[in-house]
Amino acid sequence: MSLSTAATDTPSVAARASGSSFYAAMRVLPRAQRMAMFEIYSFCRAVDDIADDGGPVNHRNVALARWRSDIDAVFAGAAPPQLQGLAEAARAFDLQRNDFIAVIDGMEMDVVADIQAPDWQTLDLYCDRVASAVGRLSVRVFGVPRDKGPDLAHHLGRALQLTNILRDLDEDAAIKRLYLPREALTAAGIAIQTPQGVLADPALGHACAPVIERAEAHFVEARRIMAACPRSSVRAPRLMGEAYYGILQRVRARGFGPPRVRVKVSRVKLLFALLRYGLI
């Protein structure tokens, strides 16, 4: 499909998200907020698909560049027809152009070269762009107080992304990517080699330990921030946090030796979280 048409209509986006913890979290929002979040999700899925489609690098770079132009058009008041919904969300919730561009920049990091064992600083930048930038868009839709929103996006975004990295080791290795930090691999005595070679090393769990520790710290800080926010403004991020913290716990309990069974959100725990926060 052409780049611009990658941003699909809301019903089809909702259908794509329907099996995810994201969808459960968004369903607790009032309609205007929910529709805005589906627009943001549509954008994120579109640029993520470009980064992951495996096509020629120059074609994917052109596609991402076109998205940059489309985002510029949205904020210049000249959104193409298929992005009118995103433009309306941007106006209604004062979404910031720089956050959309940051997400595209993060996807570009995956396109320019398959990320393999980045240093901690590069990994943190990647997490900021592909996760915390999405968080900065989201907290405006949720209505999180402006003095707390950026910090919540910083910590919860990183917590979720680091959890994703730990959960998706095998899927990422299959497309020649390895997001575990170089310093953690070196400290565990693992030679930097192919992603598949790293995952076969018996010391893999030791390399994952500091990533788990850092994710835990971000979850703790995100909970502290949410506790100081109006309850209604953090219903969705609380549910996302609960779902992903459950994934992190299950990944840690499963361990990292082969075979690594993919960990999914526990529907029972998700239901418990909904009940706990009075969301159903």
Secondary structure as the mmCIF struct_conf table of DSSP 4:
data_model
#
loop_
_struct_conf.conf_type_id
_struct_conf.id
_struct_conf.beg_label_comp_id
_struct_conf.beg_label_asym_id
_struct_conf.beg_label_seq_id
_struct_conf.end_label_comp_id
_struct_conf.end_label_asym_id
_struct_conf.end_label_seq_id
BEND BEND1 LEU A 3 LEU A 3
HELX_RH_3T_P HELX_RH_3T_P1 SER A 4 ALA A 6
BEND BEND2 ALA A 7 ALA A 7
HELX_RH_AL_P HELX_RH_AL_P1 THR A 10 ALA A 17
TURN_TY1_P TURN_TY1_P1 SER A 18 GLY A 19
BEND BEND3 SER A 20 SER A 20
HELX_RH_AL_P HELX_RH_AL_P2 SER A 21 ARG A 27
TURN_TY1_P TURN_TY1_P2 VAL A 28 VAL A 28
BEND BEND4 LEU A 29 LEU A 29
HELX_RH_AL_P HELX_RH_AL_P3 ARG A 31 ASP A 52
BEND BEND5 ASP A 53 ASP A 53
HELX_RH_AL_P HELX_RH_AL_P4 VAL A 57 PHE A 75
TURN_TY1_P TURN_TY1_P3 ALA A 76 GLY A 77
HELX_RH_3T_P HELX_RH_3T_P2 PRO A 81 LEU A 83
HELX_RH_AL_P HELX_RH_AL_P5 GLN A 84 PHE A 93
TURN_TY1_P TURN_TY1_P4 ASP A 94 ASP A 94
HELX_RH_AL_P HELX_RH_AL_P6 ARG A 97 VAL A 112
BEND BEND6 ALA A 113 ALA A 113
STRN STRN1 GLN A 116 GLN A 116
BEND BEND7 ALA A 117 ALA A 117
HELX_RH_AL_P HELX_RH_AL_P7 TRP A 120 CYS A 127
HELX_RH_PI_P HELX_RH_PI_P1 ASP A 128 SER A 132
HELX_RH_AL_P HELX_RH_AL_P8 ALA A 133 PHE A 142
TURN_TY1_P TURN_TY1_P5 GLY A 143 GLY A 143
TURN_TY1_P TURN_TY1_P6 ARG A 146 LYS A 148
HELX_RH_AL_P HELX_RH_AL_P9 GLY A 149 ARG A 167
TURN_TY1_P TURN_TY1_P7 ASP A 168 ASP A 168
HELX_RH_AL_P HELX_RH_AL_P10 LEU A 169 ALA A 174
TURN_TY1_P TURN_TY1_P8 ILE A 175 LYS A 176
STRN STRN2 LEU A 178 LEU A 178
BEND BEND8 LEU A 180 LEU A 180
HELX_RH_AL_P HELX_RH_AL_P11 ARG A 182 ALA A 187
TURN_TY1_P TURN_TY1_P9 ALA A 188 GLY A 189
HELX_RH_AL_P HELX_RH_AL_P12 PRO A 195 LEU A 199
TURN_TY1_P TURN_TY1_P10 ALA A 200 ALA A 200
BEND BEND9 ASP A 201 ASP A 201
TURN_TY1_P TURN_TY1_P11 PRO A 202 ALA A 203
HELX_RH_AL_P HELX_RH_AL_P13 LEU A 204 ALA A 227
TURN_TY1_P TURN_TY1_P12 ALA A 228 ALA A 228
BEND BEND10 CYS A 229 CYS A 229
HELX_RH_3T_P HELX_RH_3T_P3 ARG A 231 VAL A 234
HELX_RH_AL_P HELX_RH_AL_P14 ARG A 235 ARG A 254
BEND BEND11 PHE A 256 PRO A 259
HELX_LH_PP_P HELX_LH_PP_P1 VAL A 261 VAL A 263
HELX_RH_AL_P HELX_RH_AL_P15 ARG A 267 ARG A 276
TURN_TY1_P TURN_TY1_P13 TYR A 277 GLY A 278
#
